[in-house]
């Protein structure tokens, strides 16, 4: 593609060299540079792309984008075009969209932001529209899909080049819709800048990512950026049950549509019946059965319904499809075992999410013994650790504190910070077992017949990060292994 077309609208201040040259590829990682590539130097948290301009040129890059004049003062690339911009991070997003011919305009792109419910909502929207016969794409924490073709993902919101590459692949494969998670960090780092969303969904806002954002106000500001950027042709679909909903849309140009399970809204839902098998809901006055459980999932289902009828499905189609949907992997995923045991695997890794899940289990089975197994990730927000303890002790009869992804922190140090959040009564029902496999085994073997065991924090993940090593760790495999032991007793 022509360089002039790629850099259009990206905040160019100066171009030195040929601006009409052909660009074969685009990258922000010098290791991916190749002959004919455009390299965009972006300052990151661990390194600065400006330090690798020389490497990119050596690899054959024919054009360089930068925003730090001092960093290129001693660089005199023979034949390469140098493009100075106001902000490289912003330019990267715009140029990525331009390079792939703005693929977000070629399909109906729907994004969701919020602390909890993002993965469940986009996954179920993807499954709903696929079941209605549409070819769809999915960009989520669990995986990316182009139609039925799956690829792994590393971040909730990928980098702009990856996103636009996948959207381009979706458009080429005939996808009509794409549903994607939009994280606060992705918004702050402009990973979705240049994308045109038909709808943006707000689920809720609670304590998370303060290791990155530092304050709740900054966390909220970054979430709000999503709705500030929606066009007048888009929908801003917000959860009116959350007190931050009105803040999210106070400056949006989009048409605001509200949904709620507890307050007045454009679309409403009530839980009529609930069991471990599912819920009977009344959505906008119509009854609908879902296999999902929990009040928070009633809210997620309502968000899915509201979005679906705004972007192409009829109310009847949406309700019928919802009745056959299954939970996203690792989101209240239930395994039934011997002795009437139920093991629930859920990604809950924030105080609010843990409270919601445990409260759901208690509501469904008020007399059942509930065991909660959880930990907290290392090198992440430390302030939520004692709050996780308080959330666990509110509803659980037994608690086992263990490891999560400890990363470069000592598991014992993380567990000690969790311990500080327990009251004396909470501490009396807690065990501390650093080995997560042993913690799971202990929880299952010592549970009462008919008990429920919540394994919180890992959800869909099939690995554990200890130090810098990523080890295979699938809780489903461990549970099935322990079930066999219990059967032989």
N, C-alpha and C positions, 0 to 999 in steps of 0.2 A: 504494500500500500504506500501511497505517496506520503512523505514525511509532513508536508504542509497540511494535509487533511488530518493526520494523526494529532498534530499539536494545536489544532484549531480549538479555541475556547478554553485553553488550559492555563491561561495567565502568562503568556510568553512576554518577556521583557526585551530579549535580544536574540538574534540568530546570527551566528558566524559560520559561514560556509553555505553549501547548497541545501536549500530547504525543500527542493522538489525531488530529492532522491528517493529511490524505492527502498522500503523497509521490509525485511523478510520476517522478522520476529521482534518481540518486545519483552523486556525483562527488567527486574529490579535487583536481581541476584547475579553478580558478575560470573558465577560459576555456570550460569545458563546462557551466557553471552556466546554468540556464534557469528560467523561472517554475515554481514548485512543486518545485524541486530541494532535496535534502539535500546540503549541502557539508561534507565532513570535512577539517578542517585538520590536515595532517601535516607535521612538520618533516622536510625532506629534507636531502640533502648540498649541493645547490646553492642551495636556497631553502627558506623556511619558509612552509607554507600558511597559517599564522596571519596573515601579512602581506597576504594576499589575501582575507580575510573580507569586507572592504568591497566588493571587486570582485564577489564572489559574491552579496552582497546586492543590489548595483546591478543584477545580471543577473536577479534575481528569485528567488534562493534563499529558501525559507521556513523552513529549519531549518539550524542550524550546530552542528557537533560540534567540540569543542576540548579540549585538555588543559593549555593555558598560560593561566592566569587573567590574568596581566599583559597578555597580548596582546589581550585583549578588554575591558580596563578602561574604555577610552574609547568603546566601541561600544554604542550603544543602539538596536538594530534595532526599528523599529516593526512589530509584528505577527509577527515571526519568533520561532521557538522556539530557545532556546540550550541545548545539551546538553553538560555538562562530563563528561569521562570520565577514567579513570585513565591510559590510554595511547591516543592517537589511532591509532597504527599498528595496534595490536591491534583496536581498535574498528572500523577500516575493514574489516578482513578479515571479522569477525563480521557486521557490518552488510551487507556485500556479499552474503554467503551468505544472510542472512535476506531481503534485498530480492528476491533471485531464487528464494526459496522453497527454499533448500538443495538445489540441483540435484544435488550429488554423491551424495545419498542415493537418487537415482532411477536410477542406473546403477552399473555396477561400475567403480570408479575405481582405476587402477593407476599408481603413481608409481615412478620410478627415480632414485636419486641416486648419486653417485660421480664421480670425476675423468674417467674415460674410458668410452666405451661407451654413454652415455645415449641419444644420438640413434639409434644403430644399433638398440638394444634396443627402444625404444618404436616406432620406425618398422616394424620387422619384426613386432612383436606386433600392431600395427594391421593390417598386410598379411595376417598369418596369420589373424586372426579375420575380416577382411573376406572372405578366400578361403573360409572355412568357412560363409559366408552370413550372418554377423552384421553389423548396421549399427554402425559404430564411430566414435569421435572420436579425434583426435590433437592433442596440444599439445607441440610440439617446437621445437628451435632452427631447423630448416629451414622449417617451415610449420605452420599449424594446419589441421585438417580436421574438418568436421562432415559425417559420411558421406563423400561424394566431393567436397564443396564445400571448396575451398582458400582460405585467406587468409594473408597475410604476417604474420610475427612479428618483433619487435625484440629481445626478451630471451628467454633460455632459459626463465625462469619469468616469466610476465606479472604485472601487478598484479592484486590480488584482484577488482576490478570486472570487468576483462576476462575473467579466468578463469571467474568465476561466470556472466557473460553468455554465454560460449561453452558452458559446461556446460548452462546452461538451454536454449540453442539445440539442443544435442545431444539432451537429454531430449525436447524438443518434436518433434524430427525422428525420434524412435524409436530413437536409439542405445542399445545395451545395454551397451557398454563404452567407456571412454575411457582412453587411455594417455598419460601425460605425464612430461616431464622435470622434476625438482625440483632446483634449484641450491642451493648453499650460501648464496649471497647471498639468494636467494628465501626460504630458510628463516629466515635471520637477520632479514630484513625482514618476516617473518610474512605472506608473500604466499599461503601455503597454509593458514594458520590458518583453522579453521572447515570445512575440507574433510574428508570421511569416505572414507578409502582402504580398499579391500578388500585391497590388497597393496602392500607397499613393497619395492623391490629395491635391494640395495647391490652395486655392481659392483667398485669398487676405490678406493683413496685414494692419490694421489701428489701431487707438487708442482704447485700451481696456485693462482691467486687470492690470493697472499700480499700483493699490493699492496693488497687490500681487508682481508683478515683479519689481516695482519701476522705471525702465527705459525702453524705447522702445527697446534699444539694447538688454537688457536681455529678453524681450518678444520675440524678433526675434530669439535669440539664442535658446530659449526653443522650438519654432516652428520648427526650423531647425533640432533639435534632431531627429525628426520623419524621415526625409529623410536621415540623417546620418546613421540611423539604418536599412535602407532597404537593402535587399540582391541583388546580381547581377541578380537574377531570377525575380525580381520585376520591376514594372513600377513606375516611379516618374512622375505624371501627373500635370503640373503646368500652372498657368494662366500667360501667357506672357504679358498680359496687366498690371500686377502689377510689379512695379519696383524692388520688393524684390524676384521675382521668381528665378532669376539667383543665388542669394545668397543662397536660400533654397537648391539648388541642386549642389552647387559647390564641395561638398565632397561625394556625394552619389555614391554608387556602382550600383544603379538601372539604367535601361534604361530610359532616359529622353524623355518625350513626351509633347509637348506644345500645348496649345489651346488659342485662343484670338479672341476678337470681334473687336479690333481696330488696331492691329499690325499683322505683319507676323508671322505665326505659323504653326505647323503641321496640325492643324485642326482649321478652322475659321467659323465665323458666322456673318450674317448681319441681322438687323431688317428691313423687307420690309414694313410691315404695323403694326399698333398697335391701339387697342381700349380697353375699359374696359372689353371686352369679350375675349381678347387674342392677340396673335401676330402671324404674318406670318414671319417665319425665312428662311434664306437661309444658310444651313449648308453644308459646303464642296460642294457648287454648287447645292444642292438639296433643294427644298422648303419643309417646314414643318410647320404645324399649331400647336400652343400650347395654352392652356387656361391660362397659366401664363402671367403676364404682367411685363414690366419694363426691362431696359437695364441690370440690375444686374441679372435678371432671364434669360435673353438671355445667359449670361455668365454661369449661373448654368446649363442651358439646354445643352450647348456645353460641359461642363465638364461631364455631365451624358452620352451624346452621345459618347464622346471620350473614357470614361472608359468602357462603355458597349461593344464597338466594339473591345476593347483590351482584354476583359476577357471572351468573349463567344458569344456575339450577332452579327448578321450580320448588316451592315449599314441599310438595308431595315427593318429588324425587329425592330431596335432601333428607327428609324424615325416613324414608324407606332405606336409603343407603346408610344412614346413621345406625339403624337397628342391626346392621350386619358388621359394623366396624369392630375391630379388636384393638386393645390398647397398644400403644407404641412399645417396643421392646424396653424392658427395664423401667416401665412406668406402671406401678401397681401390678406387676406381673406375678401371678400366683401359681405356685407349685403345690399340689396336694400329695401328701405322703401317708405313710403308715401311722397308726394310732390317732388318726384324725387330724394330723398336723397340717397346718397351712403355712407355707413360707412365702412371704411377699417380698419381691425384689423391687426396689424403687431408687431412683436417682436422687432422692431428697438429700440435698447437701447444704441447705440453708435452714436457719431456725424456723422460718415461716413454713417452708416446705415440709420439714419434719413434723411440725405441729399439725399441719393439714392432714398428712398421711396417718399419723397416729390417732388423731381425732376421728378420722374416717373409720379406722379399724375398731375404735371403741364404740362408735355409733352403731356400727353394723353388728357387733357382738359384745354387748356391754358386760357380759359375765365371763367372757373368755380371757384366759391368761395371755397377756401380750408381752412378748420379749422384743426389745429393741437392740439391735447390733449396729453400731455406727462409729465413725471416726471423723477426722477432719484432714483435709489436704495440707501438705507442707508447702512452704514458700507461697502461701496465699493468705488472705485476710485472717489475721489472728484474733480480731475482736469478736468474731462470731463464735469462737470455740466455747466459751462459757455459756453463751446463749443457747448453743446446741444442747448442752447438758440440761438447762432449764426446760427446753422443749421436750426432751426425752422423758424427764421425770414426771411431767404433767399427766401423761396418759399411760405410760408403760408400767407393768408390774415388775418386770425384770429388765435390767440394762447391762449390756456388755459393751464397754468402750474399747476400741481396737484401732488398728491402722486403717488408713485409706490409701491415698497416694502420698506417702510421706516425703517423697522427693529428697532434697538434701538436708531436711531437718531430721532430728532424732524422733522416732515414734514416741518414745517415753516422754520427751519434752512436750510434744503436742498433747498427749494424754493428760499430762499434769495440768496444762492450761484448761483443758476440758473439765478436769476435776474441780477446779476453782468455782465453776458455775453451779455445782450441786448444793442443795440444802442438806442438812444432816439426814433428813428422811430419804432424800433422793440418793445420797451416798450409801445409805444402808442397803439399798437394793441394787447396787452397781458392782460389777466386776470389771477388772482391767486386765485384758489379755492382748498383748501387742501383736501376736501372730494372728492375722485375720482368719486364716483357715481354721486354726484351733478355736478361735472365738465362735465361728459358725458351728463347728462340730459340738462345742460345749452347749451352745444355745439349743440345738436340736435334741441332743441326747438327754438334757436335763429338763426339757419342757414337759408340762403336763399333757396328758392325752387330750387331743382336741385343741391344743394351744395354737396361737398364731405367732409367728416369728418374723419380724420385719428386718430385712437386711438393707440398710439405708446407705446411700452415698455413691455406690458404684453403678447401679442401674444396668445400662446396656454395655458398659465397658467389660472387656474380656482380658484385661491386663491390670497390673499394679506397678506403679513407679516407685521404686525404692532406691534412694541415691539418684544416680543418673541412668539406672538400668530399668528397662521396661520389660517386666516379666509376665508370662501368660498367667492369667488368674480369672477363671470363669466361675462365678458363684453358682451357676446352675449345675455345673459338673460336680462341684463340691457337695451341694445339697443332695443330688441323686446318689452320690457315693455314701453319704451318711444315712440316707433313707434305707439303703440296702443293709447297713449295719443294724439299724433299728428293727428291720423286718426279721432278722435272725435271732433277736433277743428272746 
